[in-house]
Amino acid sequence: MATTKITVNSNGSVKLEGDFEIVDRNGNKYDLGGREIVSICRCGLSQNKPFCDGAHKGHFEHDAVAFALPPKKQ
């Protein structure tokens, strides 16, 4: 199985790379046109949701720095 890499970009989208599929809440697959890299909107401004169209530029700030989640609740 190929690896999927998810990158949270500062001030922007979430980039998906590798072997993945994206489905809607009913389980229907989005036709990605053979793409192996797509960007998902985080700001809510894209006219092409769930995909990023660059509308965030100058309107969305988040410094993406990795951190450890707290322990899972039992």
C-alpha positions in Angstrom: 0.0 0.0 0.0 1.3 3.4 -0.9 1.8 6.1 1.7 -0.4 9.1 2.0 1.3 12.3 3.2 -0.9 15.1 4.7 0.8 18.5 5.0 -0.8 21.3 7.0 0.4 24.5 5.3 0.9 27.7 7.2 -1.7 30.3 6.2 -3.3 28.0 3.7 -4.6 24.6 2.7 -4.1 21.0 3.7 -2.1 19.2 1.0 -2.8 15.5 0.3 -0.2 13.5 -1.6 0.0 9.9 -2.5 -2.6 7.1 -2.7 -6.0 8.4 -1.4 -9.6 8.9 -2.2 -11.9 11.7 -1.1 -15.6 10.9 -0.5 -18.6 13.0 0.5 -20.7 12.3 3.6 -22.8 9.8 1.5 -19.6 7.8 0.5 -19.6 9.1 -3.1 -16.1 9.6 -4.5 -14.9 12.9 -5.9 -13.5 12.5 -9.4 -9.9 13.7 -8.9 -9.1 13.4 -12.6 -6.0 11.2 -11.9 -4.4 13.7 -9.5 -2.1 12.4 -6.8 -1.8 15.8 -5.1 -4.7 18.0 -4.1 -5.2 20.8 -1.6 -8.2 21.0 0.8 -9.6 24.3 1.9 -9.2 25.2 5.6 -10.3 28.8 5.5 -13.9 28.3 4.2 -13.5 31.0 1.5 -12.9 28.7 -1.5 -15.6 28.7 -4.2 -14.5 25.2 -5.0 -14.9 23.5 -1.6 -13.7 21.1 -0.4 -10.7 22.0 -2.6 -8.5 25.1 -2.2 -8.7 27.8 -4.8 -6.3 30.2 -3.2 -9.0 32.5 -1.8 -7.3 32.4 1.6 -4.4 34.6 0.5 -4.3 37.6 2.9 -7.5 36.4 4.7 -6.4 33.4 6.8 -3.5 33.2 9.3 -2.4 30.0 11.0 1.2 29.1 11.7 1.2 25.3 11.2 3.6 23.8 13.7 3.4 20.2 14.8 2.6 19.3 18.4 1.6 16.3 20.4 -2.0 15.7 21.2 -3.0 15.0 24.8 -3.5 11.3 25.7 -6.6 9.6 24.3 -9.6 9.6 26.7 -10.3 6.2 28.1 
